[in-house]
Amino acid sequence: MRDFLIFSYMTKFLSKTLLLLGLMAVSACNLSQKSTQESDATATANLSAESEIIPSEIKENLEFLSSNDLKGRATGSEGINKAAK
């Protein structure tokens, strides 16, 4: 009888612990998903608030980034710093 009571207590304890861990895992996933959705919505709002895309500006930026003035844009070089600015 004593073994049965110990087994019963352990079963209840383990089932409650597993249930609690499962609920914590689900709630953590839900929180991260909400924060990602909110940050995506914020980023979209910021993009739409900025000026519209102008083809001539894109062409000018591409010509600068591909120019010889940047000296290949190797890691740690002056060219990469100019391109970043």
N, CA, C and O atoms as CSV, one atom per row, in Angstrom:
chain,resi,resn,atom,element,x,y,z
A,1,MET,N,N,0.823,-1.192,0.000
A,1,MET,CA,C,0.000,0.000,0.000
A,1,MET,C,C,0.868,1.258,0.000
A,1,MET,O,O,0.564,2.235,-0.684
A,2,ARG,N,N,1.951,1.219,0.774
A,2,ARG,CA,C,2.830,2.360,0.854
A,2,ARG,C,C,3.453,2.659,-0.517
A,2,ARG,O,O,3.561,3.824,-0.902
A,3,ASP,N,N,3.858,1.632,-1.248
A,3,ASP,CA,C,4.440,1.809,-2.576
A,3,ASP,C,C,3.442,2.447,-3.538
A,3,ASP,O,O,3.811,3.286,-4.360
A,4,PHE,N,N,2.190,2.048,-3.432
A,4,PHE,CA,C,1.160,2.617,-4.295
A,4,PHE,C,C,0.988,4.103,-4.019
A,4,PHE,O,O,0.848,4.888,-4.956
A,5,LEU,N,N,0.997,4.507,-2.745
A,5,LEU,CA,C,0.843,5.917,-2.392
A,5,LEU,C,C,2.030,6.739,-2.885
A,5,LEU,O,O,1.860,7.854,-3.377
A,6,ILE,N,N,3.213,6.188,-2.750
A,6,ILE,CA,C,4.403,6.880,-3.240
A,6,ILE,C,C,4.327,7.029,-4.756
A,6,ILE,O,O,4.601,8.103,-5.291
A,7,PHE,N,N,3.960,5.964,-5.439
A,7,PHE,CA,C,3.830,6.003,-6.897
A,7,PHE,C,C,2.763,7.010,-7.311
A,7,PHE,O,O,2.960,7.762,-8.265
A,8,SER,N,N,1.650,7.032,-6.614
A,8,SER,CA,C,0.556,7.952,-6.923
A,8,SER,C,C,1.004,9.397,-6.725
A,8,SER,O,O,0.730,10.255,-7.565
A,9,TYR,N,N,1.687,9.665,-5.626
A,9,TYR,CA,C,2.186,11.015,-5.360
A,9,TYR,C,C,3.192,11.442,-6.426
A,9,TYR,O,O,3.135,12.568,-6.922
A,10,MET,N,N,4.101,10.557,-6.774
A,10,MET,CA,C,5.111,10.888,-7.779
A,10,MET,C,C,4.466,11.138,-9.143
A,10,MET,O,O,4.882,12.045,-9.864
A,11,THR,N,N,3.471,10.355,-9.496
A,11,THR,CA,C,2.775,10.526,-10.767
A,11,THR,C,C,2.083,11.885,-10.827
A,11,THR,O,O,2.166,12.582,-11.838
A,12,LYS,N,N,1.403,12.261,-9.748
A,12,LYS,CA,C,0.735,13.566,-9.706
A,12,LYS,C,C,1.748,14.702,-9.790
A,12,LYS,O,O,1.541,15.677,-10.513
A,13,PHE,N,N,2.840,14.570,-9.049
A,13,PHE,CA,C,3.865,15.605,-9.047
A,13,PHE,C,C,4.479,15.764,-10.437
A,13,PHE,O,O,4.635,16.885,-10.923
A,14,LEU,N,N,4.826,14.657,-11.072
A,14,LEU,CA,C,5.434,14.718,-12.401
A,14,LEU,C,C,4.467,15.257,-13.449
A,14,LEU,O,O,4.862,16.030,-14.322
A,15,SER,N,N,3.216,14.857,-13.365
A,15,SER,CA,C,2.252,15.339,-14.353
A,15,SER,C,C,2.028,16.840,-14.200
A,15,SER,O,O,1.916,17.554,-15.196
A,16,LYS,N,N,1.962,17.326,-12.952
A,16,LYS,CA,C,1.796,18.766,-12.742
A,16,LYS,C,C,3.034,19.530,-13.219
A,16,LYS,O,O,2.919,20.600,-13.817
A,17,THR,N,N,4.207,18.979,-12.951
A,17,THR,CA,C,5.444,19.626,-13.373
A,17,THR,C,C,5.523,19.692,-14.895
A,17,THR,O,O,5.870,20.733,-15.454
A,18,LEU,N,N,5.204,18.589,-15.566
A,18,LEU,CA,C,5.232,18.571,-17.030
A,18,LEU,C,C,4.201,19.522,-17.613
A,18,LEU,O,O,4.474,20.195,-18.607
A,19,LEU,N,N,3.040,19.587,-17.019
A,19,LEU,CA,C,2.005,20.508,-17.483
A,19,LEU,C,C,2.468,21.954,-17.333
A,19,LEU,O,O,2.276,22.768,-18.236
A,20,LEU,N,N,3.074,22.270,-16.198
A,20,LEU,CA,C,3.576,23.613,-15.966
A,20,LEU,C,C,4.681,23.972,-16.963
A,20,LEU,O,O,4.686,25.076,-17.508
A,21,LEU,N,N,5.603,23.062,-17.202
A,21,LEU,CA,C,6.667,23.306,-18.171
A,21,LEU,C,C,6.112,23.488,-19.580
A,21,LEU,O,O,6.583,24.343,-20.330
A,22,GLY,N,N,5.123,22.696,-19.934
A,22,GLY,CA,C,4.495,22.829,-21.248
A,22,GLY,C,C,3.816,24.176,-21.415
A,22,GLY,O,O,3.939,24.812,-22.462
A,23,LEU,N,N,3.094,24.618,-20.379
A,23,LEU,CA,C,2.435,25.922,-20.446
A,23,LEU,C,C,3.454,27.057,-20.542
A,23,LEU,O,O,3.234,28.036,-21.255
A,24,MET,N,N,4.562,26.922,-19.826
A,24,MET,CA,C,5.603,27.947,-19.897
A,24,MET,C,C,6.217,28.003,-21.296
A,24,MET,O,O,6.492,29.085,-21.815
A,25,ALA,N,N,6.425,26.855,-21.894
A,25,ALA,CA,C,7.004,26.815,-23.239
A,25,ALA,C,C,6.059,27.449,-24.258
A,25,ALA,O,O,6.493,28.207,-25.125
A,26,VAL,N,N,4.782,27.139,-24.153
A,26,VAL,CA,C,3.801,27.699,-25.084
A,26,VAL,C,C,3.688,29.209,-24.902
A,26,VAL,O,O,3.618,29.948,-25.883
A,27,SER,N,N,3.669,29.669,-23.658
A,27,SER,CA,C,3.552,31.116,-23.434
A,27,SER,C,C,4.797,31.849,-23.901
A,27,SER,O,O,4.695,32.973,-24.391
A,28,ALA,N,N,5.966,31.247,-23.763
A,28,ALA,CA,C,7.197,31.883,-24.242
A,28,ALA,C,C,7.185,32.002,-25.758
A,28,ALA,O,O,7.605,33.024,-26.301
A,29,CYS,N,N,6.717,30.985,-26.439
A,29,CYS,CA,C,6.620,31.043,-27.905
A,29,CYS,C,C,5.647,32.119,-28.335
A,29,CYS,O,O,5.896,32.842,-29.300
A,30,ASN,N,N,4.558,32.224,-27.634
A,30,ASN,CA,C,3.534,33.199,-27.977
A,30,ASN,C,C,4.067,34.616,-27.786
A,30,ASN,O,O,3.792,35.487,-28.611
A,31,LEU,N,N,4.824,34.866,-26.713
A,31,LEU,CA,C,5.370,36.201,-26.478
A,31,LEU,C,C,6.359,36.591,-27.554
A,31,LEU,O,O,6.320,37.719,-28.045
A,32,SER,N,N,7.246,35.684,-27.933
A,32,SER,CA,C,8.236,36.018,-28.947
A,32,SER,C,C,7.569,36.254,-30.299
A,32,SER,O,O,8.020,37.092,-31.080
A,33,GLN,N,N,6.518,35.529,-30.569
A,33,GLN,CA,C,5.817,35.709,-31.839
A,33,GLN,C,C,5.143,37.080,-31.876
A,33,GLN,O,O,5.163,37.748,-32.909
A,34,LYS,N,N,4.551,37.504,-30.765
A,34,LYS,CA,C,3.907,38.806,-30.727
A,34,LYS,C,C,4.927,39.923,-30.898
A,34,LYS,O,O,4.689,40.872,-31.645
A,35,SER,N,N,6.061,39.817,-30.208
A,35,SER,CA,C,7.057,40.878,-30.310
A,35,SER,C,C,7.618,40.962,-31.727
A,35,SER,O,O,7.915,42.057,-32.204
A,36,THR,N,N,7.767,39.829,-32.406
A,36,THR,CA,C,8.244,39.833,-33.783
A,36,THR,C,C,7.226,40.501,-34.693
A,36,THR,O,O,7.592,41.285,-35.568
A,37,GLN,N,N,5.960,40.196,-34.493
A,37,GLN,CA,C,4.923,40.808,-35.315
A,37,GLN,C,C,4.863,42.309,-35.080
A,37,GLN,O,O,4.686,43.082,-36.022
A,38,GLU,N,N,5.012,42.724,-33.820
A,38,GLU,CA,C,4.974,44.152,-33.520
A,38,GLU,C,C,6.166,44.870,-34.140
A,38,GLU,O,O,6.014,45.968,-34.676
A,39,SER,N,N,7.356,44.259,-34.074
A,39,SER,CA,C,8.533,44.901,-34.653
A,39,SER,C,C,8.424,44.960,-36.167
A,39,SER,O,O,8.876,45.928,-36.777
A,40,ASP,N,N,7.828,43.935,-36.793
A,40,ASP,CA,C,7.618,43.961,-38.241
A,40,ASP,C,C,6.667,45.090,-38.628
A,40,ASP,O,O,6.885,45.785,-39.620
A,41,ALA,N,N,5.611,45.263,-37.837
A,41,ALA,CA,C,4.648,46.320,-38.123
A,41,ALA,C,C,5.301,47.691,-37.960
A,41,ALA,O,O,5.037,48.601,-38.746
A,42,THR,N,N,6.147,47.844,-36.949
A,42,THR,CA,C,6.848,49.108,-36.724
A,42,THR,C,C,7.805,49.398,-37.868
A,42,THR,O,O,7.883,50.529,-38.350
A,43,ALA,N,N,8.534,48.372,-38.304
A,43,ALA,CA,C,9.485,48.554,-39.414
A,43,ALA,C,C,8.747,48.940,-40.689
A,43,ALA,O,O,9.215,49.801,-41.435
A,44,THR,N,N,7.609,48.321,-40.949
A,44,THR,CA,C,6.819,48.653,-42.134
A,44,THR,C,C,6.311,50.085,-42.059
A,44,THR,O,O,6.309,50.800,-43.062
A,45,ALA,N,N,5.882,50.504,-40.880
A,45,ALA,CA,C,5.401,51.877,-40.718
A,45,ALA,C,C,6.530,52.868,-40.936
A,45,ALA,O,O,6.327,53.919,-41.543
A,46,ASN,N,N,7.727,52.538,-40.441
A,46,ASN,CA,C,8.872,53.433,-40.643
A,46,ASN,C,C,9.255,53.530,-42.113
A,46,ASN,O,O,9.606,54.608,-42.590
A,47,LEU,N,N,9.191,52.417,-42.834
A,47,LEU,CA,C,9.528,52.438,-44.254
A,47,LEU,C,C,8.545,53.277,-45.044
A,47,LEU,O,O,8.939,54.025,-45.939
A,48,SER,N,N,7.269,53.156,-44.717
A,48,SER,CA,C,6.274,53.912,-45.462
A,48,SER,C,C,6.342,55.399,-45.117
A,48,SER,O,O,5.927,56.239,-45.914
A,49,ALA,N,N,6.864,55.728,-43.932
A,49,ALA,CA,C,6.964,57.124,-43.534
A,49,ALA,C,C,8.144,57.810,-44.206
A,49,ALA,O,O,8.146,59.033,-44.346
A,50,GLU,N,N,9.152,57.040,-44.626
A,50,GLU,CA,C,10.311,57.622,-45.275
A,50,GLU,C,C,9.961,58.053,-46.701
A,50,GLU,O,O,8.892,57.743,-47.226
A,51,SER,N,N,10.905,58.779,-47.303
A,51,SER,CA,C,10.662,59.252,-48.667
A,51,SER,C,C,10.561,58.076,-49.629
A,51,SER,O,O,11.056,56.982,-49.356
A,52,GLU,N,N,9.922,58.322,-50.738
A,52,GLU,CA,C,9.754,57.251,-51.717
A,52,GLU,C,C,11.049,56.982,-52.467
A,52,GLU,O,O,11.966,57.803,-52.441
A,53,ILE,N,N,11.127,55.858,-53.124
A,53,ILE,CA,C,12.325,55.442,-53.846
A,53,ILE,C,C,12.406,56.195,-55.167
A,53,ILE,O,O,11.449,56.243,-55.941
A,54,ILE,N,N,13.574,56.781,-55.401
A,54,ILE,CA,C,13.790,57.549,-56.628
A,54,ILE,C,C,14.871,56.834,-57.438
A,54,ILE,O,O,15.988,56.654,-56.954
A,55,PRO,N,N,14.548,56.426,-58.666
A,55,PRO,CA,C,15.504,55.657,-59.475
A,55,PRO,C,C,16.850,56.346,-59.673
A,55,PRO,O,O,17.886,55.682,-59.693
A,56,SER,N,N,16.847,57.649,-59.817
A,56,SER,CA,C,18.121,58.346,-60.024
A,56,SER,C,C,19.020,58.256,-58.788
A,56,SER,O,O,20.241,58.182,-58.919
A,57,GLU,N,N,18.428,58.260,-57.591
A,57,GLU,CA,C,19.212,58.115,-56.360
A,57,GLU,C,C,19.789,56.709,-56.249
A,57,GLU,O,O,20.918,56.533,-55.792
A,58,ILE,N,N,19.023,55.715,-56.662
A,58,ILE,CA,C,19.507,54.335,-56.633
A,58,ILE,C,C,20.697,54.192,-57.574
A,58,ILE,O,O,21.706,53.578,-57.228
A,59,LYS,N,N,20.568,54.765,-58.769
A,59,LYS,CA,C,21.656,54.695,-59.747
A,59,LYS,C,C,22.910,55.393,-59.220
A,59,LYS,O,O,24.022,54.890,-59.382
A,60,GLU,N,N,22.727,56.536,-58.599
A,60,GLU,CA,C,23.856,57.289,-58.038
A,60,GLU,C,C,24.550,56.488,-56.931
A,60,GLU,O,O,25.779,56.441,-56.878
A,61,ASN,N,N,23.772,55.863,-56.054
A,61,ASN,CA,C,24.352,55.050,-54.971
A,61,ASN,C,C,25.094,53.837,-55.516
A,61,ASN,O,O,26.184,53.514,-55.043
A,62,LEU,N,N,24.523,53.173,-56.495
A,62,LEU,CA,C,25.181,52.002,-57.079
A,62,LEU,C,C,26.480,52.377,-57.776
A,62,LEU,O,O,27.473,51.656,-57.680
A,63,GLU,N,N,26.471,53.507,-58.478
A,63,GLU,CA,C,27.692,53.949,-59.146
A,63,GLU,C,C,28.783,54.270,-58.123
A,63,GLU,O,O,29.952,53.958,-58.349
A,64,PHE,N,N,28.413,54.887,-57.009
A,64,PHE,CA,C,29.394,55.193,-55.961
A,64,PHE,C,C,29.944,53.916,-55.342
A,64,PHE,O,O,31.156,53.788,-55.168
A,65,LEU,N,N,29.064,52.961,-55.004
A,65,LEU,CA,C,29.507,51.729,-54.354
A,65,LEU,C,C,30.375,50.870,-55.267
A,65,LEU,O,O,31.205,50.097,-54.788
A,66,SER,N,N,30.190,50.999,-56.568
A,66,SER,CA,C,30.995,50.203,-57.498
A,66,SER,C,C,32.191,50.967,-58.051
A,66,SER,O,O,32.919,50.454,-58.901
A,67,SER,N,N,32.396,52.188,-57.573
A,67,SER,CA,C,33.492,53.002,-58.108
A,67,SER,C,C,34.848,52.534,-57.581
A,67,SER,O,O,34.937,51.818,-56.584
A,68,ASN,N,N,35.889,52.956,-58.274
A,68,ASN,CA,C,37.258,52.627,-57.875
A,68,ASN,C,C,37.718,53.435,-56.669
A,68,ASN,O,O,38.743,53.116,-56.066
A,69,ASP,N,N,36.976,54.474,-56.311
A,69,ASP,CA,C,37.324,55.282,-55.137
A,69,ASP,C,C,37.300,54.469,-53.847
A,69,ASP,O,O,37.998,54.799,-52.888
A,70,LEU,N,N,36.513,53.428,-53.825
A,70,LEU,CA,C,36.380,52.614,-52.608
A,70,LEU,C,C,37.434,51.519,-52.522
A,70,LEU,O,O,37.500,50.803,-51.522
A,71,LYS,N,N,38.243,51.382,-53.535
A,71,LYS,CA,C,39.378,50.459,-53.548
A,71,LYS,C,C,38.992,49.025,-53.178
A,71,LYS,O,O,39.697,48.371,-52.410
A,72,GLY,N,N,37.904,48.549,-53.709
A,72,GLY,CA,C,37.507,47.155,-53.537
A,72,GLY,C,C,36.694,46.845,-52.294
A,72,GLY,O,O,36.135,45.753,-52.187
A,73,ARG,N,N,36.615,47.758,-51.369
A,73,ARG,CA,C,35.838,47.579,-50.136
A,73,ARG,C,C,36.248,46.338,-49.359
A,73,ARG,O,O,35.389,45.606,-48.868
A,74,ALA,N,N,37.544,46.090,-49.240
A,74,ALA,CA,C,38.026,44.938,-48.475
A,74,ALA,C,C,37.786,45.175,-46.984
A,74,ALA,O,O,37.725,46.320,-46.534
A,75,THR,N,N,37.653,44.098,-46.227
A,75,THR,CA,C,37.404,44.192,-44.799
A,75,THR,C,C,38.522,44.966,-44.109
A,75,THR,O,O,39.701,44.664,-44.296
A,76,GLY,N,N,38.150,45.961,-43.314
A,76,GLY,CA,C,39.114,46.756,-42.580
A,76,GLY,C,C,39.771,47.872,-43.387
A,76,GLY,O,O,40.654,48.561,-42.877
A,77,SER,N,N,39.359,48.057,-44.620
A,77,SER,CA,C,39.990,49.084,-45.460
A,77,SER,C,C,39.228,50.401,-45.376
A,77,SER,O,O,38.128,50.471,-44.829
A,78,GLU,N,N,39.850,51.455,-45.938
A,78,GLU,CA,C,39.186,52.754,-45.983
A,78,GLU,C,C,37.936,52.690,-46.860
A,78,GLU,O,O,36.938,53.355,-46.586
A,79,GLY,N,N,38.005,51.892,-47.898
A,79,GLY,CA,C,36.883,51.785,-48.831
A,79,GLY,C,C,35.616,51.270,-48.178
A,79,GLY,O,O,34.524,51.757,-48.469
A,80,ILE,N,N,35.752,50.292,-47.298
A,80,ILE,CA,C,34.570,49.731,-46.625
A,80,ILE,C,C,33.960,50.760,-45.676
A,80,ILE,O,O,32.741,50.823,-45.513
A,81,ASN,N,N,34.820,51.567,-45.053
A,81,ASN,CA,C,34.309,52.600,-44.158
A,81,ASN,C,C,33.585,53.689,-44.933
A,81,ASN,O,O,32.549,54.181,-44.485
A,82,LYS,N,N,34.114,54.070,-46.084
A,82,LYS,CA,C,33.435,55.060,-46.930
A,82,LYS,C,C,32.092,54.527,-47.412
A,82,LYS,O,O,31.100,55.255,-47.431
A,83,ALA,N,N,32.065,53.252,-47.803
A,83,ALA,CA,C,30.826,52.649,-48.299
A,83,ALA,C,C,29.774,52.582,-47.186
A,83,ALA,O,O,28.585,52.783,-47.433
A,84,ALA,N,N,30.219,52.302,-45.977
A,84,ALA,CA,C,29.285,52.215,-44.852
A,84,ALA,C,C,28.666,53.568,-44.533
A,84,ALA,O,O,27.488,53.661,-44.190
A,85,LYS,N,N,29.482,54.620,-44.650
A,85,LYS,CA,C,28.957,55.967,-44.359
A,85,LYS,C,C,27.999,56.394,-45.439
A,85,LYS,O,O,27.451,57.495,-45.378
